[in-house]
Amino acid sequence: MRVLRALLLLVLFCASAMAVTPGEMLDDPELEARARAISENVRCLVCQNQSIDDSDAELAHDLRVIVRERLVAGDTDQEVLDYLVARYGEFVLLKPVIAPHTIVLWIAGPVLLIGGLVALLILARRQKTRTAEELSPEEEAALARLTLADGSTHNRPKS
C-alpha cells in the first residue's frame, strides 16, 4: 500500500514538472527560481484552475515565456505581475487582490454564510417553540369533534 501511495505521489509531482519544457527554462538558476515562483501565482486562462506552471496549454506556455522574457529584461517580480495584469486583467492572478473594487467579493461569502446560519437558528427556534406548545382546551375539543365526525380512531388502521 505504501508503494502505491509513493508511486501516486511521484506521478502527481512529475505531471506538474512536465508542464515546463526544458526549452523554456533559463540558464540562470536564480532567474529560473523567480520565474517558477511567479508562474505558480499566475492562472492559466485556458484551464482556469491551474497555474501556468502546472498547465500544458499553449497559452500557458506563452505566458511562461513572457514571464521569463520580462525577468531577463530586468523586471522585478512585481513588474512582471503588473505587466500580465495590464495585458490580461486581474483574472490572471490565482490569488485575487484585496482592493476597493473587489471588497464585495471578499465580504459576500462570509456575510452570506453568517446570514444563513442566523436564519437556520431562527427557524429552528420557531420550530421548537411551535412543537412545544400544547393545545388549548378549545382546540382539543375541536380536534375531538373532527376525529369523531370523521369516524376514525387512533387504534383503527387506515384501509
N, CA and C atoms as an extended XYZ file, in Angstrom:
477
Properties=species:S:1:pos:R:3:atomname:S:1:resname:S:1:resid:I:1 pbc="F F F"
N         0.821       -1.189        0.000 N   MET     1
C         0.000        0.000        0.000 CA  MET     1
C         0.870        1.261        0.000 C   MET     1
N         1.965        1.236        0.761 N   ARG     2
C         2.868        2.387        0.800 CA  ARG     2
C         3.526        2.611       -0.559 C   ARG     2
N         3.844        1.542       -1.229 N   VAL     3
C         4.474        1.656       -2.545 CA  VAL     3
C         3.501        2.311       -3.522 C   VAL     3
N         2.239        1.932       -3.443 N   LEU     4
C         1.223        2.510       -4.317 CA  LEU     4
C         1.067        4.008       -4.053 C   LEU     4
N         1.051        4.390       -2.790 N   ARG     5
C         0.951        5.820       -2.443 CA  ARG     5
C         2.167        6.583       -2.956 C   ARG     5
N         3.337        6.003       -2.774 N   ALA     6
C         4.567        6.662       -3.224 CA  ALA     6
C         4.557        6.846       -4.735 C   ALA     6
N         4.111        5.824       -5.467 N   LEU     7
C         4.039        5.941       -6.922 CA  LEU     7
C         3.030        6.995       -7.348 C   LEU     7
N         1.898        7.046       -6.663 N   LEU     8
C         0.885        8.047       -6.973 CA  LEU     8
C         1.416        9.459       -6.738 C   LEU     8
N         2.088        9.672       -5.627 N   LEU     9
C         2.676       10.985       -5.354 CA  LEU     9
C         3.746       11.334       -6.382 C   LEU     9
N         4.551       10.358       -6.771 N   LEU    10
C         5.583       10.593       -7.765 CA  LEU    10
C         4.977       11.015       -9.097 C   LEU    10
N         3.912       10.352       -9.495 N   VAL    11
C         3.237       10.699      -10.750 CA  VAL    11
C         2.648       12.097      -10.673 C   VAL    11
N         2.031       12.437       -9.541 N   LEU    12
C         1.448       13.768       -9.390 CA  LEU    12
C         2.510       14.862       -9.456 C   LEU    12
N         3.639       14.634       -8.795 N   PHE    13
C         4.697       15.638       -8.818 CA  PHE    13
C         5.357       15.724      -10.189 C   PHE    13
N         5.480       14.616      -10.854 N   CYS    14
C         6.099       14.620      -12.185 CA  CYS    14
C         5.183       15.282      -13.213 C   CYS    14
N         3.894       15.133      -13.055 N   ALA    15
C         2.959       15.727      -14.014 CA  ALA    15
C         3.084       17.236      -14.021 C   ALA    15
N         3.219       17.845      -12.849 N   SER    16
C         3.357       19.294      -12.821 CA  SER    16
C         4.743       19.726      -13.279 C   SER    16
N         5.728       18.894      -13.077 N   ALA    17
C         7.073       19.252      -13.505 CA  ALA    17
C         7.209       19.182      -15.018 C   ALA    17
N         6.390       18.371      -15.678 N   MET    18
C         6.490       18.230      -17.120 CA  MET    18
C         5.871       19.400      -17.866 C   MET    18
N         5.095       20.247      -17.203 N   ALA    19
C         4.451       21.364      -17.886 CA  ALA    19
C         5.500       22.339      -18.409 C   ALA    19
N         6.533       22.602      -17.641 N   VAL    20
C         7.612       23.495      -18.076 CA  VAL    20
C         8.597       22.656      -18.873 C   VAL    20
N         8.747       23.015      -20.134 N   THR    21
C         9.652       22.247      -21.004 CA  THR    21
C        11.090       22.723      -20.816 C   THR    21
N        12.060       21.878      -21.095 N   PRO    22
C        13.459       22.281      -20.939 CA  PRO    22
C        13.830       23.500      -21.794 C   PRO    22
N        13.182       23.669      -22.929 N   GLY    23
C        13.467       24.815      -23.780 CA  GLY    23
C        13.045       26.140      -23.166 C   GLY    23
N        12.101       26.097      -22.258 N   GLU    24
C        11.632       27.323      -21.599 CA  GLU    24
C        12.547       27.741      -20.459 C   GLU    24
N        13.215       26.796      -19.860 N   MET    25
C        13.978       27.068      -18.645 CA  MET    25
C        15.152       27.998      -18.920 C   MET    25
N        15.411       28.874      -17.971 N   LEU    26
C        16.508       29.823      -18.066 CA  LEU    26
C        17.804       29.190      -17.570 C   LEU    26
N        18.917       29.668      -18.086 N   ASP    27
C        20.225       29.137      -17.676 CA  ASP    27
C        20.591       29.577      -16.266 C   ASP    27
N        20.159       30.772      -15.885 N   ASP    28
C        20.452       31.298      -14.559 CA  ASP    28
C        19.491       30.674      -13.545 C   ASP    28
N        20.003       29.877      -12.604 N   PRO    29
C        19.122       29.209      -11.638 CA  PRO    29
C        18.313       30.184      -10.774 C   PRO    29
N        18.878       31.349      -10.474 N   GLU    30
C        18.163       32.327       -9.658 CA  GLU    30
C        16.971       32.901      -10.427 C   GLU    30
N        17.193       33.252      -11.694 N   LEU    31
C        16.089       33.757      -12.517 CA  LEU    31
C        15.036       32.679      -12.745 C   LEU    31
N        15.476       31.438      -12.927 N   GLU    32
C        14.533       30.339      -13.134 CA  GLU    32
C        13.672       30.130      -11.887 C   GLU    32
N        14.295       30.240      -10.708 N   ALA    33
C        13.537       30.096       -9.454 CA  ALA    33
C        12.510       31.223       -9.326 C   ALA    33
N        12.896       32.441       -9.693 N   ARG    34
C        11.953       33.565       -9.658 CA  ARG    34
C        10.820       33.343      -10.657 C   ARG    34
N        11.167       32.843      -11.842 N   ALA    35
C        10.148       32.578      -12.865 CA  ALA    35
C         9.159       31.533      -12.372 C   ALA    35
N         9.664       30.499      -11.730 N   ARG    36
C         8.781       29.458      -11.184 CA  ARG    36
C         7.875       30.018      -10.098 C   ARG    36
N         8.426       30.867       -9.237 N   ALA    37
C         7.629       31.460       -8.154 CA  ALA    37
C         6.525       32.345       -8.728 C   ALA    37
N         6.845       33.102       -9.760 N   ILE    38
C         5.827       33.951      -10.392 CA  ILE    38
C         4.789       33.077      -11.089 C   ILE    38
N         5.251       32.067      -11.808 N   SER    39
C         4.341       31.203      -12.572 CA  SER    39
C         3.345       30.470      -11.688 C   SER    39
N         3.723       30.179      -10.454 N   GLU    40
C         2.812       29.494       -9.538 CA  GLU    40
C         1.637       30.384       -9.133 C   GLU    40
N         1.785       31.704       -9.292 N   ASN    41
C         0.737       32.637       -8.905 CA  ASN    41
C        -0.041       33.200      -10.081 C   ASN    41
N         0.242       32.699      -11.282 N   VAL    42
C        -0.440       33.175      -12.479 CA  VAL    42
C        -1.365       32.065      -12.980 C   VAL    42
N        -2.615       32.433      -13.228 N   ARG    43
C        -3.642       31.477      -13.653 CA  ARG    43
C        -3.512       31.178      -15.140 C   ARG    43
N        -3.674       29.909      -15.473 N   CYS    44
C        -3.788       29.527      -16.875 CA  CYS    44
C        -5.181       29.960      -17.331 C   CYS    44
N        -5.238       30.805      -18.334 N   LEU    45
C        -6.525       31.341      -18.773 CA  LEU    45
C        -7.355       30.299      -19.514 C   LEU    45
N        -6.743       29.207      -19.915 N   VAL    46
C        -7.477       28.119      -20.571 CA  VAL    46
C        -8.011       27.153      -19.521 C   VAL    46
N        -7.149       26.715      -18.625 N   CYS    47
C        -7.532       25.725      -17.603 CA  CYS    47
C        -8.292       26.375      -16.451 C   CYS    47
N        -7.922       27.563      -16.068 N   GLN    48
C        -8.540       28.401      -15.041 CA  GLN    48
C        -8.365       27.901      -13.610 C   GLN    48
N        -8.143       26.652      -13.389 N   ASN    49
C        -7.929       26.171      -12.023 CA  ASN    49
C        -6.499       25.716      -11.810 C   ASN    49
N        -5.641       26.024      -12.760 N   GLN    50
C        -4.242       25.635      -12.660 CA  GLN    50
C        -3.368       26.867      -12.857 C   GLN    50
N        -2.189       26.790      -12.281 N   SER    51
C        -1.221       27.846      -12.562 CA  SER    51
C        -0.596       27.556      -13.923 C   SER    51
N         0.044       28.560      -14.491 N   ILE    52
C         0.685       28.336      -15.790 CA  ILE    52
C         1.865       27.387      -15.642 C   ILE    52
N         2.378       27.260      -14.436 N   ASP    53
C         3.478       26.332      -14.185 CA  ASP    53
C         3.013       24.882      -14.283 C   ASP    53
N         1.741       24.636      -13.988 N   ASP    54
C         1.195       23.278      -13.984 CA  ASP    54
C         0.475       22.911      -15.278 C   ASP    54
N         0.213       23.891      -16.128 N   SER    55
C        -0.636       23.663      -17.294 CA  SER    55
C         0.180       23.350      -18.541 C   SER    55
N        -0.367       22.459      -19.368 N   ASP    56
C         0.253       22.123      -20.648 CA  ASP    56
C        -0.364       22.898      -21.808 C   ASP    56
N        -1.297       23.802      -21.533 N   ALA    57
C        -1.976       24.555      -22.586 CA  ALA    57
C        -0.981       25.466      -23.313 C   ALA    57
N        -1.259       25.731      -24.574 N   GLU    58
C        -0.375       26.575      -25.386 CA  GLU    58
C        -0.288       27.997      -24.820 C   GLU    58
N        -1.413       28.531      -24.357 N   LEU    59
C        -1.398       29.872      -23.774 CA  LEU    59
C        -0.560       29.905      -22.494 C   LEU    59
N        -0.607       28.845      -21.713 N   ALA    60
C         0.219       28.781      -20.505 CA  ALA    60
C         1.700       28.794      -20.889 C   ALA    60
N         2.040       28.085      -21.946 N   HIS    61
C         3.424       28.099      -22.448 CA  HIS    61
C         3.816       29.524      -22.830 C   HIS    61
N         2.934       30.209      -23.553 N   ASP    62
C         3.220       31.586      -23.975 CA  ASP    62
C         3.409       32.498      -22.762 C   ASP    62
N         2.587       32.325      -21.750 N   LEU    63
C         2.714       33.139      -20.536 CA  LEU    63
C         4.014       32.842      -19.794 C   LEU    63
N         4.405       31.574      -19.744 N   ARG    64
C         5.674       31.223      -19.104 CA  ARG    64
C         6.841       31.880      -19.838 C   ARG    64
N         6.771       31.889      -21.169 N   VAL    65
C         7.824       32.524      -21.970 CA  VAL    65
C         7.851       34.027      -21.690 C   VAL    65
N         6.687       34.668      -21.622 N   ILE    66
C         6.620       36.107      -21.333 CA  ILE    66
C         7.237       36.397      -19.965 C   ILE    66
N         6.907       35.590      -18.968 N   VAL    67
C         7.461       35.793      -17.623 CA  VAL    67
C         8.977       35.740      -17.679 C   VAL    67
N         9.518       34.750      -18.362 N   ARG    68
C        10.968       34.603      -18.437 CA  ARG    68
C        11.611       35.733      -19.240 C   ARG    68
N        10.963       36.163      -20.312 N   GLU    69
C        11.496       37.276      -21.103 CA  GLU    69
C        11.557       38.554      -20.277 C   GLU    69
N        10.499       38.805      -19.497 N   ARG    70
C        10.464       40.019      -18.671 CA  ARG    70
C        11.546       39.973      -17.582 C   ARG    70
N        11.764       38.786      -17.016 N   LEU    71
C        12.802       38.665      -15.991 CA  LEU    71
C        14.188       38.879      -16.592 C   LEU    71
N        14.428       38.321      -17.766 N   VAL    72
C        15.715       38.507      -18.440 CA  VAL    72
C        15.912       39.983      -18.790 C   VAL    72
N        14.812       40.683      -19.104 N   ALA    73
C        14.887       42.106      -19.432 CA  ALA    73
C        15.174       42.962      -18.202 C   ALA    73
N        15.095       42.383      -17.017 N   GLY    74
C        15.443       43.111      -15.804 CA  GLY    74
C        14.265       43.540      -14.957 C   GLY    74
N        13.045       43.103      -15.282 N   ASP    75
C        11.872       43.462      -14.485 CA  ASP    75
C        11.931       42.780      -13.116 C   ASP    75
N        11.354       43.448      -12.125 N   THR    76
C        11.196       42.820      -10.813 CA  THR    76
C         9.991       41.873      -10.887 C   THR    76
N         9.825       41.067       -9.872 N   ASP    77
C         8.690       40.132       -9.839 CA  ASP    77
C         7.367       40.887       -9.919 C   ASP    77
N         7.260       41.987       -9.176 N   GLN    78
C         6.025       42.771       -9.182 CA  GLN    78
C         5.791       43.416      -10.543 C   GLN    78
N         6.835       43.849      -11.200 N   GLU    79
C         6.685       44.443      -12.530 CA  GLU    79
C         6.191       43.407      -13.541 C   GLU    79
N         6.658       42.180      -13.403 N   VAL    80
C         6.192       41.109      -14.293 CA  VAL    80
C         4.704       40.874      -14.056 C   VAL    80
N         4.303       40.780      -12.793 N   LEU    81
C         2.887       40.570      -12.475 CA  LEU    81
C         2.036       41.749      -12.947 C   LEU    81
N         2.541       42.967      -12.760 N   ASP    82
C         1.805       44.150      -13.219 CA  ASP    82
C         1.634       44.133      -14.731 C   ASP    82
N         2.670       43.707      -15.443 N   TYR    83
C         2.598       43.611      -16.903 CA  TYR    83
C         1.510       42.614      -17.320 C   TYR    83
N         1.494       41.454      -16.663 N   LEU    84
C         0.492       40.436      -17.002 CA  LEU    84
C        -0.919       40.909      -16.673 C   LEU    84
N        -1.083       41.591      -15.545 N   VAL    85
C        -2.401       42.117      -15.166 CA  VAL    85
C        -2.842       43.191      -16.152 C   VAL    85
N        -1.923       44.049      -16.561 N   ALA    86
C        -2.270       45.100      -17.530 CA  ALA    86
C        -2.685       44.489      -18.861 C   ALA    86
N        -2.068       43.385      -19.218 N   ARG    87
C        -2.340       42.762      -20.516 CA  ARG    87
C        -3.562       41.847      -20.495 C   ARG    87
N        -3.748       41.082      -19.396 N   TYR    88
C        -4.801       40.063      -19.346 CA  TYR    88
C        -5.882       40.338      -18.302 C   TYR    88
N        -5.710       41.329      -17.459 N   GLY    89
C        -6.689       41.621      -16.415 CA  GLY    89
C        -6.349       40.896      -15.119 C   GLY    89
N        -7.059       41.259      -14.048 N   GLU    90
C        -6.781       40.679      -12.728 CA  GLU    90
C        -7.127       39.199      -12.638 C   GLU    90
N        -7.923       38.711      -13.582 N   PHE    91
C        -8.290       37.298      -13.568 CA  PHE    91
C        -7.070       36.398      -13.725 C   PHE    91
N        -5.984       36.945      -14.274 N   VAL    92
C        -4.782       36.159      -14.494 CA  VAL    92
C        -4.090       35.788      -13.174 C   VAL    92
N        -4.428       36.487      -12.103 N   LEU    93
C        -3.834       36.188      -10.802 CA  LEU    93
C        -4.612       35.066      -10.112 C   LEU    93
N        -3.890       34.058       -9.635 N   LEU    94
C        -4.557       32.961       -8.911 CA  LEU    94
C        -5.076       33.437       -7.555 C   LEU    94
N        -4.372       34.370       -6.935 N   LYS    95
C        -4.799       34.924       -5.648 CA  LYS    95
C        -5.258       36.347       -5.897 C   LYS    95
N        -6.585       36.589       -5.911 N   PRO    96
C        -7.082       37.930       -6.204 CA  PRO    96
C        -6.631       38.946       -5.158 C   PRO    96
N        -6.500       40.178       -5.600 N   VAL    97
C        -6.067       41.243       -4.703 CA  VAL    97
C        -7.253       41.756       -3.888 C   VAL    97
N        -6.958       42.258       -2.702 N   ILE    98
C        -7.987       42.908       -1.893 CA  ILE    98
C        -7.873       44.397       -2.177 C   ILE    98
N        -8.881       44.920       -2.841 N   ALA    99
C        -8.899       46.324       -3.234 CA  ALA    99
C       -10.334       46.832       -3.098 C   ALA    99
N       -10.533       48.139       -3.157 N   PRO   100
C       -11.896       48.666       -3.018 CA  PRO   100
C       -12.883       48.074       -4.033 C   PRO   100
N       -12.426       47.802       -5.238 N   HIS   101
C       -13.354       47.269       -6.243 CA  HIS   101
C       -13.600       45.767       -6.097 C   HIS   101
N       -12.844       45.080       -5.241 N   THR   102
C       -13.077       43.641       -5.032 CA  THR   102
C       -13.540       43.330       -3.608 C   THR   102
N       -13.720       44.347       -2.784 N   ILE   103
C       -14.072       44.111       -1.380 CA  ILE   103
C       -15.404       43.385       -1.233 C   ILE   103
N       -16.348       43.647       -2.139 N   VAL   104
C       -17.649       42.971       -2.073 CA  VAL   104
C       -17.463       41.465       -2.251 C   VAL   104
N       -16.567       41.079       -3.145 N   LEU   105
C       -16.324       39.650       -3.361 CA  LEU   105
C       -15.725       38.984       -2.134 C   LEU   105
N       -14.868       39.700       -1.422 N   TRP   106
C       -14.232       39.141       -0.230 CA  TRP   106
C       -15.210       39.067        0.936 C   TRP   106
N       -16.138       40.021        1.022 N   ILE   107
C       -17.046       40.088        2.164 CA  ILE   107
C       -18.313       39.262        1.936 C   ILE   107
N       -18.748       39.131        0.694 N   ALA   108
C       -20.031       38.485        0.395 CA  ALA   108
C       -20.115       37.052        0.925 C   ALA   108
N       -19.088       36.262        0.751 N   GLY   109
C       -19.122       34.865        1.202 CA  GLY   109
C       -19.350       34.725        2.695 C   GLY   109
N       -18.498       35.347        3.526 N   PRO   110
C       -18.722       35.237        4.973 CA  PRO   110
C       -20.055       35.823        5.426 C   PRO   110
N       -20.471       36.948        4.816 N   VAL   111
C       -21.750       37.561        5.210 CA  VAL   111
C       -22.908       36.619        4.888 C   VAL   111
N       -22.888       36.014        3.703 N   LEU   112
C       -23.950       35.074        3.337 CA  LEU   112
C       -23.941       33.840        4.238 C   LEU   112
N       -22.760       33.361        4.582 N   LEU   113
C       -22.665       32.205        5.474 CA  LEU   113
C       -23.236       32.527        6.851 C   LEU   113
N       -22.840       33.650        7.411 N   ILE   114
C       -23.347       34.044        8.734 CA  ILE   114
C       -24.851       34.290        8.670 C   ILE   114
N       -25.317       34.959        7.604 N   GLY   115
C       -26.759       35.201        7.447 CA  GLY   115
C       -27.544       33.900        7.358 C   GLY   115
N       -27.018       32.932        6.628 N   GLY   116
C       -27.687       31.631        6.526 CA  GLY   116
C       -27.741       30.909        7.854 C   GLY   116
N       -26.650       30.961        8.609 N   LEU   117
C       -26.636       30.319        9.929 CA  LEU   117
C       -27.625       30.984       10.883 C   LEU   117
N       -27.694       32.309       10.844 N   VAL   118
C       -28.656       33.028       11.693 CA  VAL   118
C       -30.079       32.645       11.298 C   VAL   118
N       -30.365       32.583        9.991 N   ALA   119
C       -31.705       32.203        9.536 CA  ALA   119
C       -32.049       30.785        9.984 C   ALA   119
N       -31.091       29.852        9.902 N   LEU   120
C       -31.334       28.481       10.370 CA  LEU   120
C       -31.614       28.437       11.866 C   LEU   120
N       -30.865       29.221       12.633 N   LEU   121
C       -31.095       29.250       14.080 CA  LEU   121
C       -32.482       29.809       14.403 C   LEU   121
N       -32.885       30.864       13.714 N   ILE   122
C       -34.213       31.443       13.940 CA  ILE   122
C       -35.295       30.439       13.585 C   ILE   122
N       -35.153       29.774       12.442 N   LEU   123
C       -36.147       28.770       12.043 CA  LEU   123
C       -36.200       27.605       13.025 C   LEU   123
N       -35.053       27.180       13.514 N   ALA   124
C       -35.022       26.080       14.478 CA  ALA   124
C       -35.705       26.471       15.784 C   ALA   124
N       -35.481       27.693       16.229 N   ARG   125
C       -36.138       28.154       17.460 CA  ARG   125
C       -37.642       28.245       17.283 C   ARG   125
N       -38.081       28.762       16.145 N   ARG   126
C       -39.526       28.853       15.892 CA  ARG   126
C       -40.159       27.470       15.856 C   ARG   126
N       -39.472       26.528       15.205 N   GLN   127
C       -39.997       25.165       15.115 CA  GLN   127
C       -40.067       24.539       16.506 C   GLN   127
N       -39.045       24.793       17.318 N   LYS   128
C       -39.010       24.235       18.662 CA  LYS   128
C       -40.153       24.792       19.510 C   LYS   128
N       -40.385       26.099       19.425 N   THR   129
C       -41.472       26.687       20.222 CA  THR   129
C       -42.829       26.255       19.681 C   THR   129
N       -42.922       26.056       18.392 N   ARG   130
C       -44.192       25.636       17.803 CA  ARG   130
C       -44.556       24.212       18.241 C   ARG   130
N       -43.560       23.311       18.293 N   THR   131
C       -43.850       21.939       18.694 CA  THR   131
C       -44.020       21.824       20.201 C   THR   131
N       -43.437       22.762       20.938 N   ALA   132
C       -43.532       22.687       22.397 CA  ALA   132
C       -44.867       23.210       22.908 C   ALA   132
N       -45.585       23.958       22.104 N   GLU   133
C       -46.872       24.491       22.539 CA  GLU   133
C       -47.890       23.355       22.664 C   GLU   133
N       -48.706       23.438       23.725 N   GLU   134
C       -49.767       22.454       23.907 CA  GLU   134
C       -51.066       23.025       23.368 C   GLU   134
N       -52.003       22.132       23.045 N   LEU   135
C       -53.307       22.576       22.545 CA  LEU   135
C       -54.134       23.154       23.681 C   LEU   135
N       -54.836       24.191       23.345 N   SER   136
C       -55.740       24.776       24.332 CA  SER   136
C       -56.943       23.838       24.469 C   SER   136
N       -57.734       23.966       25.545 N   PRO   137
C       -58.915       23.106       25.710 CA  PRO   137
C       -59.887       23.227       24.549 C   PRO   137
N       -60.042       24.426       24.000 N   GLU   138
C       -60.942       24.601       22.847 CA  GLU   138
C       -60.417       23.844       21.622 C   GLU   138
N       -59.099       23.902       21.429 N   GLU   139
C       -58.501       23.207       20.286 CA  GLU   139
C       -58.618       21.694       20.452 C   GLU   139
N       -58.457       21.215       21.691 N   GLU   140
C       -58.604       19.779       21.944 CA  GLU   140
C       -60.026       19.327       21.677 C   GLU   140
N       -60.998       20.121       22.072 N   ALA   141
C       -62.406       19.780       21.836 CA  ALA   141
C       -62.705       19.773       20.343 C   ALA   141
N       -62.181       20.756       19.615 N   ALA   142
C       -62.399       20.818       18.168 CA  ALA   142
C       -61.756       19.621       17.483 C   ALA   142
N       -60.588       19.232       17.931 N   LEU   143
C       -59.902       18.077       17.361 CA  LEU   143
C       -60.685       16.805       17.646 C   LEU   143
N       -61.218       16.681       18.853 N   ALA   144
C       -62.018       15.501       19.203 CA  ALA   144
C       -63.274       15.432       18.346 C   ALA   144
N       -63.952       16.560       18.143 N   ARG   145
C       -65.150       16.580       17.292 CA  ARG   145
C       -64.817       16.164       15.864 C   ARG   145
N       -63.674       16.652       15.351 N   LEU   146
C       -63.282       16.312       13.976 CA  LEU   146
C       -62.989       14.829       13.816 C   LEU   146
N       -62.307       14.259       14.785 N   THR   147
C       -61.975       12.836       14.672 CA  THR   147
C       -63.208       11.969       14.865 C   THR   147
N       -64.139       12.370       15.745 N   LEU   148
C       -65.371       11.603       15.914 CA  LEU   148
C       -66.274       11.739       14.699 C   LEU   148
N       -66.351       12.923       14.137 N   ALA   149
C       -67.200       13.132       12.962 CA  ALA   149
C       -66.649       12.374       11.768 C   ALA   149
N       -65.351       12.233       11.736 N   ASP   150
C       -64.705       11.515       10.639 CA  ASP   150
C       -64.883       10.011       10.813 C   ASP   150
N       -65.142        9.580       12.028 N   GLY   151
C       -65.347        8.160       12.313 CA  GLY   151
C       -64.043        7.412       12.510 C   GLY   151
N       -62.979        8.104       12.594 N   SER   152
C       -61.700        7.402       12.756 CA  SER   152
C       -61.307        7.411       14.213 C   SER   152
N       -60.538        6.396       14.582 N   THR   153
C       -59.995        6.321       15.931 CA  THR   153
C       -58.501        6.101       15.797 C   THR   153
N       -57.848        6.252       16.899 N   HIS   154
C       -56.393        6.076       16.866 CA  HIS   154
C       -55.986        4.622       16.682 C   HIS   154
N       -56.811        3.696       17.126 N   ASN   155
C       -56.443        2.275       17.077 CA  ASN   155
C       -56.794        1.605       15.762 C   ASN   155
N       -57.738        2.170       15.018 N   ARG   156
C       -58.169        1.525       13.789 CA  ARG   156
C       -57.182        1.837       12.661 C   ARG   156
N       -56.667        0.789       11.957 N   PRO   157
C       -55.755        1.046       10.831 CA  PRO   157
C       -56.543        1.630        9.647 C   PRO   157
N       -55.825        2.446        8.857 N   LYS   158
C       -56.433        3.023        7.675 CA  LYS   158
C       -56.520        1.968        6.599 C   LYS   158
N       -57.641        1.970        5.853 N   SER   159
C       -57.785        0.968        4.794 CA  SER   159
C       -58.077        1.622        3.477 C   SER   159
